[in-house]
Amino acid sequence: MTAPLALTITGRGPLIINIPHAGTALSTGLAERLSPAARALPDTDWHLPFLYHFAAYCGATLIAATHSRYVVDLNRDREGRALYDGDPDTSLCPLLRFDGEPVYLPGREPDAAEIDTRRARWWDPYHDDLARRVADTRARCGHVVLLDAHSVRRELPGRFPGRLPDFNLATCDGAACAPALQVAVEDVLASCGASVGVNDRFKGGYTTALYGQPQRNLHALQIELVQDCYLDEGDPACWTPAHPQAQKISPVLRRLVDVLTRWTP
């Protein structure tokens, strides 16, 4: 892999937007080991760094991983422990796609030694850098608001029943941020006419749970934006910011970032 570990814009404000699943780079030789469907990287959080890029002008820090979650999943526990009871695959190096089908060709899955290598090469330095930025931001601003930004297909049969709301807000059942911040985010999303789910089918991943320590002035939220709100799910890789759906959702994200940037404990 020749891509840098992450694309980062450093801001001076309290907001950090972390985008761990938008990358599409693969480690050397990995593509040949993936199933034909997995080579299209269907579980990518497509184009989110471009969708949120304006936040840099608001003083936010943006961190976007460049490598695919099929290399290593940055929103998973370092040891690969399950996020949710009954989740079929929340491992550090995913073996199953969201549709339940295998990521790898038979017999080409990573063994424990390879997982250790990937952890050391990509997971550890990414999270070391994120931890430093969180600490620096709190020292400078007195508090941190960490938005873990994701996207998801509207329907994921086998994982979730039915159709997902436009925005899926997760705060670890309210434990990851101040109640006032959660309410402020709910209000701005609902006021735009979007459908909103709160701590429903998404509770918050590893990063939200780790940095959601409001008693220490660390406030974390995870937002899963349904992809058909900003792109064509039938052809997600083909996209520009001028896409009609993206033009509709951009004002909502701008209001969201404004609320997160201005909020104080």
FENUR-V927688 format. One record per residue. RES is the residue in one small letter. SS is DSSP state (H for helix, E for strand, - for the rest). PHI is phi in degrees with one decimal (NA if undefined). Layout:
BEGIN
res:RES ss:SS phi:PHI
res:RES ss:SS phi:PHI
END
This chain:
BEGIN
res:m ss:- phi:NA
res:t ss:- phi:-102.7
res:a ss:- phi:-68.0
res:p ss:- phi:-64.9
res:l ss:- phi:-60.5
res:a ss:E phi:-155.8
res:l ss:E phi:-100.6
res:t ss:E phi:-131.5
res:i ss:E phi:-120.7
res:t ss:- phi:-95.2
res:g ss:- phi:-106.3
res:r ss:- phi:-108.6
res:g ss:- phi:-90.0
res:p ss:- phi:-81.6
res:l ss:E phi:-91.1
res:i ss:E phi:-118.3
res:i ss:E phi:-107.4
res:n ss:E phi:-104.1
res:i ss:E phi:-125.5
res:p ss:- phi:-86.5
res:h ss:- phi:-121.5
res:a ss:- phi:-91.5
res:g ss:- phi:-72.3
res:t ss:- phi:-127.6
res:a ss:E phi:-73.0
res:l ss:- phi:-120.2
res:s ss:- phi:-69.7
res:t ss:- phi:-57.2
res:g ss:- phi:82.8
res:l ss:- phi:-72.9
res:a ss:H phi:-56.3
res:e ss:H phi:-67.6
res:r ss:H phi:-92.1
res:l ss:E phi:-82.5
res:s ss:- phi:-64.9
res:p ss:- phi:-54.4
res:a ss:- phi:-68.3
res:a ss:H phi:-69.4
res:r ss:H phi:-64.2
res:a ss:H phi:-81.5
res:l ss:- phi:54.1
res:p ss:- phi:-66.9
res:d ss:- phi:-95.8
res:t ss:- phi:-73.2
res:d ss:- phi:-87.0
res:w ss:- phi:-58.6
res:h ss:- phi:66.3
res:l ss:H phi:-60.4
res:p ss:H phi:-58.6
res:f ss:H phi:-74.3
res:l ss:H phi:-68.7
res:y ss:- phi:-102.8
res:h ss:H phi:-60.0
res:f ss:H phi:-59.5
res:a ss:H phi:-62.4
res:a ss:H phi:-61.5
res:y ss:H phi:-74.0
res:c ss:H phi:-95.9
res:g ss:- phi:91.3
res:a ss:- phi:-78.7
res:t ss:E phi:-93.9
res:l ss:E phi:-115.8
res:i ss:E phi:-130.3
res:a ss:E phi:-128.1
res:a ss:E phi:-64.6
res:t ss:- phi:-97.1
res:h ss:E phi:-92.9
res:s ss:- phi:-67.6
res:r ss:- phi:-64.0
res:y ss:- phi:-73.4
res:v ss:- phi:-74.7
res:v ss:- phi:-160.2
res:d ss:- phi:-93.5
res:l ss:- phi:-76.3
res:n ss:- phi:-105.4
res:r ss:- phi:-125.4
res:d ss:- phi:-54.6
res:r ss:- phi:-56.7
res:e ss:- phi:-95.2
res:g ss:- phi:79.7
res:r ss:- phi:-68.9
res:a ss:- phi:-64.9
res:l ss:- phi:-74.5
res:y ss:- phi:-127.4
res:d ss:- phi:-61.1
res:g ss:- phi:84.1
res:d ss:- phi:-68.9
res:p ss:- phi:-68.4
res:d ss:- phi:-160.6
res:t ss:- phi:-122.2
res:s ss:- phi:-72.0
res:l ss:- phi:-63.4
res:c ss:- phi:-117.7
res:p ss:- phi:-58.0
res:l ss:- phi:-104.0
res:l ss:E phi:-122.1
res:r ss:- phi:-77.4
res:f ss:- phi:-62.7
res:d ss:- phi:-83.8
res:g ss:- phi:87.7
res:e ss:- phi:-87.9
res:p ss:E phi:-69.4
res:v ss:- phi:-74.8
res:y ss:E phi:-106.5
res:l ss:- phi:-64.9
res:p ss:- phi:-54.7
res:g ss:- phi:80.5
res:r ss:- phi:-107.6
res:e ss:- phi:-69.3
res:p ss:- phi:-71.3
res:d ss:- phi:-91.5
res:a ss:H phi:-60.7
res:a ss:H phi:-66.0
res:e ss:H phi:-67.3
res:i ss:H phi:-61.8
res:d ss:H phi:-60.2
res:t ss:H phi:-65.0
res:r ss:H phi:-63.5
res:r ss:H phi:-59.0
res:a ss:H phi:-68.8
res:r ss:H phi:-79.3
res:w ss:H phi:-121.9
res:w ss:H phi:-68.2
res:d ss:H phi:-60.0
res:p ss:H phi:-66.2
res:y ss:H phi:-63.1
res:h ss:H phi:-75.1
res:d ss:H phi:-62.2
res:d ss:H phi:-66.3
res:l ss:H phi:-61.2
res:a ss:H phi:-62.6
res:r ss:H phi:-64.2
res:r ss:H phi:-68.4
res:v ss:H phi:-62.8
res:a ss:H phi:-63.8
res:d ss:H phi:-63.8
res:t ss:H phi:-66.4
res:r ss:H phi:-64.8
res:a ss:H phi:-63.6
res:r ss:H phi:-81.1
res:c ss:H phi:-106.4
res:g ss:- phi:91.4
res:h ss:- phi:-155.9
res:v ss:E phi:-130.7
res:v ss:E phi:-114.6
res:l ss:E phi:-106.2
res:l ss:E phi:-100.9
res:d ss:E phi:-92.2
res:a ss:E phi:-97.7
res:h ss:E phi:-138.9
res:s ss:E phi:-136.5
res:v ss:E phi:-155.6
res:r ss:- phi:-67.9
res:r ss:- phi:-60.3
res:e ss:E phi:-127.4
res:l ss:- phi:-130.8
res:p ss:- phi:-56.4
res:g ss:- phi:94.7
res:r ss:- phi:-105.9
res:f ss:- phi:-132.6
res:p ss:- phi:-77.1
res:g ss:- phi:70.6
res:r ss:E phi:-104.9
res:l ss:- phi:-82.9
res:p ss:- phi:-64.0
res:d ss:- phi:-58.1
res:f ss:E phi:-117.6
res:n ss:E phi:-120.3
res:l ss:E phi:-93.8
res:a ss:E phi:-128.9
res:t ss:- phi:-134.6
res:c ss:- phi:54.7
res:d ss:- phi:56.8
res:g ss:- phi:89.9
res:a ss:- phi:-84.4
res:a ss:- phi:-93.3
res:c ss:- phi:-152.7
res:a ss:- phi:-63.3
res:p ss:H phi:-54.5
res:a ss:H phi:-64.2
res:l ss:H phi:-69.6
res:q ss:H phi:-59.5
res:v ss:H phi:-62.3
res:a ss:H phi:-61.8
res:v ss:H phi:-69.3
res:e ss:H phi:-56.8
res:d ss:H phi:-63.4
res:v ss:H phi:-68.4
res:l ss:H phi:-71.7
res:a ss:H phi:-68.0
res:s ss:H phi:-66.8
res:c ss:- phi:-89.1
res:g ss:- phi:85.0
res:a ss:- phi:-80.4
res:s ss:- phi:-83.0
res:v ss:E phi:-131.7
res:g ss:E phi:-109.1
res:v ss:E phi:-124.4
res:n ss:- phi:49.1
res:d ss:- phi:-102.0
res:r ss:- phi:-79.0
res:f ss:- phi:-119.7
res:k ss:- phi:-105.6
res:g ss:- phi:123.5
res:g ss:- phi:-87.2
res:y ss:H phi:-57.7
res:t ss:H phi:-66.9
res:t ss:H phi:-62.3
res:a ss:H phi:-66.9
res:l ss:H phi:-67.3
res:y ss:H phi:-95.4
res:g ss:- phi:-80.3
res:q ss:E phi:-130.7
res:p ss:H phi:-58.5
res:q ss:H phi:-65.9
res:r ss:H phi:-109.9
res:n ss:- phi:62.4
res:l ss:E phi:-115.3
res:h ss:E phi:-119.4
res:a ss:E phi:-124.4
res:l ss:E phi:-139.2
res:q ss:E phi:-115.6
res:i ss:E phi:-125.1
res:e ss:E phi:-101.8
res:l ss:E phi:-92.2
res:v ss:E phi:-66.2
res:q ss:H phi:-67.8
res:d ss:H phi:-72.3
res:c ss:H phi:-78.4
res:y ss:- phi:-141.6
res:l ss:- phi:-154.6
res:d ss:- phi:-91.8
res:e ss:H phi:-63.3
res:g ss:H phi:-73.8
res:d ss:H phi:-147.2
res:p ss:- phi:-67.0
res:a ss:- phi:-70.9
res:c ss:- phi:-92.9
res:w ss:- phi:-159.7
res:t ss:- phi:-137.1
res:p ss:- phi:-59.4
res:a ss:- phi:-83.7
res:h ss:- phi:-53.5
res:p ss:H phi:-54.9
res:q ss:H phi:-67.8
res:a ss:H phi:-63.4
res:q ss:H phi:-63.9
res:k ss:H phi:-75.2
res:i ss:H phi:-84.1
res:s ss:H phi:-56.7
res:p ss:H phi:-61.4
res:v ss:H phi:-66.3
res:l ss:H phi:-66.2
res:r ss:H phi:-66.0
res:r ss:H phi:-66.8
res:l ss:H phi:-60.1
res:v ss:H phi:-63.4
res:d ss:H phi:-60.9
res:v ss:H phi:-64.7
res:l ss:H phi:-66.4
res:t ss:H phi:-74.1
res:r ss:H phi:-85.1
res:w ss:- phi:-65.2
res:t ss:- phi:-133.5
res:p ss:- phi:-62.5
END
